[in-house]
Amino acid sequence: MSMPDWTTTALLLCDLQNDFIHPAGAYGRAGLGNADIAAVVPRLAPLVGAVRDVGGWVVSTHFTLVPGRGGAPFISPHLRKLRPFLATGDFLPGGWGHAMVDELGRADMAVEKVNFSAFYMSRLEWVLARAGIRRLLVAGIVTNGGVASTVRDAHVREFEITVLEDGCAAFDRKVHDTAIAALRPVATISTIDETMAGFAGRG
């Protein structure tokens, strides 16, 4: 059985940003911290280095609130109703809250996104093509939102996709489990440990 070509593989880290995860970020200040989401970061940290060691890429997606006149962000009515605490400066391009959490270091490529799917009106497909990436290991938050939407859009673009079940999380464990089950027709479901074991057999 041939081994995957890790040089055409990317670990796609969805929205693991300070404003979502850090206690001082937008969601943390609003009291929306979540133990499952926080636990994803230390589990993924060793994988980030391992992906680079085998020649793979690390690509991060960053949910973005684009500032308009005076700096006030454009927020969709749906999101404003769901998250009324979002304010000027949250998820601001180039800002601390917009950045990936420090524990995961810097990605090889970072892509801004404005909706659930990281492919929607972004340069993600373009940069993946330029890097020769055809295989995605997908992790991040939230499983039923940005992760699921991005995975389905990757599927219709004919990427080979593995979703890292323990590298994803949602605000509710049952919602996470349901989302993972729903992705089985379009992606391989695996774990971080299984992926690391695959690296060990690369020869």
N, C-alpha and C positions, 0 to 999 in steps of 0.2 A: 504494500500500500504506500503510495507516494505521500510525502509530507507536504503540507501547505507551503506556498512561497510567502514567507513572512514579509518580504520586502514589498509585496503588493497588498499588505494587510494594515489596517488602521484600527487602533482602539479609539472609538468615538465616544467621548465623554460629554454627555448631554446636561448642560445647565448646572454644573456643579460650582455654583458661584457664591460669593460672599453674601450677596443680598438674599439668597435663598437659604443658606446653611449656617453662616456665622451668627452667633448670638447678637452681634452688633449690626447685622444686616437688616434689610427692610422687613423680612418675614420674622426674624428673631425679635426685633423690637415690637412687633405686633403680637407676640406670644404664639407664633405658629411653628415653634420648634418641634421636631419630631425625632424620636430616638432611632427609628428605622433609617431615616434619611441621614442622620448624623453618622450612623455606623457604616454607611457605604464608603465614606472617604478613607478611613484607615484600612478597610479591606482592599480597596483599589490601589492604594499607594505602592505596594510592591509590584503590582502588575504593570504599572506605568514604566518602571525601570526595566522590567523583564521584556516588555514589548520592544523597547529600544535596543536591548541587548541582542535580540534576534533579528534586528534590521527592520522592524516595523515602525509605523508612524503613530504619533499621538495627536489626535485632532479634537479640539474642544469646541462646543457650541455655547453661545452666550445669549440668553434671552435679553432683549434690548428694548428699553423705552426711549424712543427717538424724541429728543427735545424739539419743541416748536418755538414760536415767538416768545421771548422772555424766559425761555428755559423750561417752561411747563411741558411735561411729556404728553405725547399723543397716546391716549389709553382707550382701547375699544370699550364700548358700553358694557359688553359682557364682562370684561375683566374689571372694570370699575365697580360693577355691582358685586362681583365675587370678592374683590380685594380692595375695598374702599380706602384702605390705609396707604396705598401707593401714592407717592408724592414726588415733587421736583427733586431731582438728584438720585432717585432710586433707579437702578439698572441703567445708569448713565454711561454711554460709550466712553471708555477710557477711565472711568471712575473705579474706586476701590470695590464698590459693591458689584460692579459689572464683571470683575475679574474672577478667574477660577481660584478656589481656595488654595492657600499656600502649601498645604500638605501634599498636593498633587503636582507642584512645580509648574513649569511653563509647557504649554503644548507646542508641538512642531508647527501646527497651523491652527489658527483660531478663526471662527466664523460667527458673525452676528446673525441673530434670527429675530423675527418680529412676531412669530406665531408659533403654534404647537410644533409643526414640522420644521426641522432645520433646513429642509430643502425649499421651503416656500419663500420665493422672492429673495433668495440668498445666493452666495457664490459657492456654496458647499459642493455641488456637483462639479463645478468647474475646477476647483482646487483638487478634488479627489482624482479627477481625470488627468490633470497635469502631473500629479504624483504617481500615476499608474496604479492607483488603489482600486481593487475589485472585491476585496473581502473586508467586512466590517465586524469588529467585536464591539457590541453596543452596550453601554452602561450609563447610569445617571438617573436623573429625576425629571418628572415623576413618571412612574411606569405607565400609567394609564393616559398620560398627556403627551409631553414632548417625546418620550421614548417610543411609545406605541405609534404615534403619528410619523415620526422619523423613520422607524423601521418599515412601516407600510409603504412609505414613499421610496425608500431604498429598494424594496422588493420589486416595485413596478419598474425601477431602473435597472433591474437584473443584477444587483449586487448579491454576493454570497454573504449571508448575514448570520451571525451568532449573537444571541442575546444572553448576557451574563445575568442569570436570575438573581444571584446574591450581590451583584454589582448595581442593582436597580432598587428603587424604593418608591413608595407612595405615602400619602398622608394616612392611609388605612391599609392594614395588612391584607384584609380580604379583597380590597380593590386591587392591590398589587397582584395577588394570586390569580384573580380573574383576568387581569390584563395579560399576564404571562401565558395563561392557558389559551387566550384568544390569539396570541402571536404564533403559536405552534404551527399553523398551516403555512406561514410565510417565512419562518426563521428556525434555525436550530436553537434549542434552549440548552444552555450549559452553565457551568459554574466557574468561578475564578480559579479554584484549585485544579479543575479539569483542564483549563486552558494552560495553566502553568506546567502541568504534567506534559502537555503536548509540546511545549517549548523544550523540555528536557530531552525529548526524543528527536530533536531536529538534526542530530548527526554533526 
